[in-house]
Amino acid sequence: MAECKDNEIAVTVNYRGLWDIPFITKKNETLCLPAGSTVESLMNSLAAKHGEEFKKIIPFCNPVIQGRMITPYERASTTLKDGEWITFVFGIDGG
């Protein structure tokens, strides 16, 4: 677990999908975020860390917390807790 400052929380991100994402080198990563951070601010932090390629796949990222998918409409209002795990499931398209 990451060593965070007193005013920060540690969250662990887990990436799941049917393909490898070359710019993400680990399946799990732990980040320190300011206390009160939301799913949306986490996604913005990940985009800043991983760059333009991550920004391109954000529309296909489905964040899941404790077995519940967080919809795009809930991302700004869903506050993260210290020690929380967020799984990003990357959707697929086709028919």
C-alpha positions as CSV (number, residue, x, y, z in Angstrom):
1,M,0.0,0.0,0.0
2,A,1.2,3.5,-0.8
3,E,2.4,5.8,2.0
4,C,0.0,8.7,1.8
5,K,0.0,12.0,3.7
6,D,-2.4,12.8,6.5
7,N,-4.8,14.6,4.2
8,E,-4.8,11.9,1.6
9,I,-6.5,8.6,1.0
10,A,-5.0,5.5,-0.7
11,V,-7.1,3.8,-3.4
12,T,-6.1,0.7,-5.4
13,V,-7.1,0.5,-9.1
14,N,-7.5,-2.8,-10.7
15,Y,-7.7,-3.1,-14.5
16,R,-9.7,-5.9,-16.2
17,G,-10.4,-6.4,-19.8
18,L,-10.1,-8.8,-22.7
19,W,-6.9,-7.2,-24.1
20,D,-3.7,-5.8,-22.8
21,I,-3.4,-2.1,-22.4
22,P,0.2,-1.3,-23.4
23,F,0.5,2.0,-21.6
24,I,-0.6,0.4,-18.3
25,T,2.2,-1.8,-17.1
26,K,0.5,-3.2,-14.0
27,K,-2.9,-4.8,-13.4
28,N,-3.1,-3.1,-10.0
29,E,-1.8,0.3,-8.9
30,T,-2.3,2.2,-5.7
31,L,-2.6,6.0,-5.7
32,C,-2.7,8.7,-3.0
33,L,-5.5,11.2,-3.6
34,P,-6.7,14.1,-1.6
35,A,-9.4,13.2,1.0
36,G,-12.8,13.7,-0.5
37,S,-11.8,12.6,-4.0
38,T,-14.5,11.3,-6.3
39,V,-14.4,8.6,-9.0
40,E,-14.3,11.4,-11.6
41,S,-11.2,13.0,-9.9
42,L,-9.6,9.5,-9.8
43,M,-10.2,9.1,-13.5
44,N,-8.7,12.6,-14.2
45,S,-5.7,11.6,-12.1
46,L,-5.3,8.4,-14.1
47,A,-5.6,10.3,-17.4
48,A,-2.9,12.8,-16.2
49,K,-0.6,9.8,-15.3
50,H,-1.2,7.6,-18.3
51,G,-1.7,10.4,-20.9
52,E,-3.7,10.7,-24.1
53,E,-4.1,7.0,-24.6
54,F,-6.0,6.7,-21.3
55,K,-8.2,9.7,-22.2
56,K,-9.2,7.8,-25.4
57,I,-10.5,4.8,-23.5
58,I,-12.3,6.7,-20.6
59,P,-15.7,6.4,-22.4
60,F,-15.2,2.6,-22.4
61,C,-14.1,2.4,-18.7
62,N,-16.7,1.1,-16.3
63,P,-15.6,1.7,-12.7
64,V,-16.9,-0.8,-10.2
65,I,-16.7,-0.4,-6.4
66,Q,-17.8,-3.2,-4.1
67,G,-19.6,-5.0,-7.0
68,R,-21.5,-1.9,-8.1
69,M,-20.9,-0.2,-11.4
70,I,-20.6,3.6,-11.1
71,T,-22.4,5.2,-14.0
72,P,-21.0,8.2,-15.8
73,Y,-23.7,10.3,-14.0
74,E,-22.6,9.1,-10.6
75,R,-18.8,9.6,-11.0
76,A,-18.7,13.2,-9.8
77,S,-20.8,12.5,-6.7
78,T,-19.3,9.1,-5.6
79,T,-16.7,9.9,-3.0
80,L,-13.9,7.4,-2.5
81,K,-12.9,6.0,0.9
82,D,-9.4,5.3,2.2
83,G,-8.4,1.7,1.3
84,E,-11.0,1.3,-1.4
85,W,-10.5,-0.9,-4.5
86,I,-11.8,0.4,-7.8
87,T,-12.0,-2.1,-10.6
88,F,-12.1,-0.7,-14.2
89,V,-13.8,-3.1,-16.5
90,F,-13.2,-2.2,-20.1
91,G,-16.2,-2.8,-22.3
92,I,-16.3,-4.3,-25.7
93,D,-18.3,-3.5,-28.6
94,G,-19.5,-5.6,-31.5
95,G,-22.4,-7.4,-32.9
